[in-house]
Amino acid sequence: QVQLVESGGGLVQAGDSLRLSCAVSGRTSSENIMGWFRQAVGKEREFVTGISWSAGRTAYADSVKGRFTISRDNAKNTVYLQMNSLNSEDTAVYYCAARSGNLIRTPNYDYWGQGTQVTISS
């Protein structure tokens, strides 16, 4: 059973940076895709970014392109989300997710973490 544990959330000011981590356990080679999603109050959960463990392919939502960077450390089984130039629109609970297959930009992930709150003060 795949388990995902996010960390690194918090309260920062607009313009600041924050790095989220997702520690992955129980993953097999089948769960090749990792994603970050977020859900703001009153809004639906949305795709932020994703990466493939094997080839390091990435995909980003237009709203974060150029500001957020996803990376993975295969040795540590950890995925990171570096967030720069944060603004109030980035305030949300951020979820780490895993899925099998090759598709990154899809809402259909199989495993989810518990989420970590990111709050940006203006």
C-alpha positions, 0 to 999 in steps of 0.5 A: 500500500502506497503511503504519502506524507506531505510536509513543509506547509505554513504561513508566508508572505506574498512574494516569499518561497516555500518548499513542500516535501512528499515522502513516499513509502510502499511504492512499486515501479507501477506507481510511476507518476507523482503529482501535486494538487491543491484545493482552496476553500470553496473551490474544486481540487486542481492539478498543480504539477506532476513528474514521472519517477523514471524519466523525470517528465514534468507537467505544470498548470499554467497558473504556476508555470515559471514559479513552481518546480517539481523534483524528485529524489529517487534515493530518498523516495521523496518528491518536492515542490519548490514554490516561488513568488507566492501570492494569495491565489496560491493559498490552499491545501496541497496534496501529494498523489501517486498513480500508475501509467504514464499520464501526468495531467489527469485528476485520476490518481490512485493514492493521496496524502493527507494534505498540508496547508499553505497560506499566503498573507498579502 
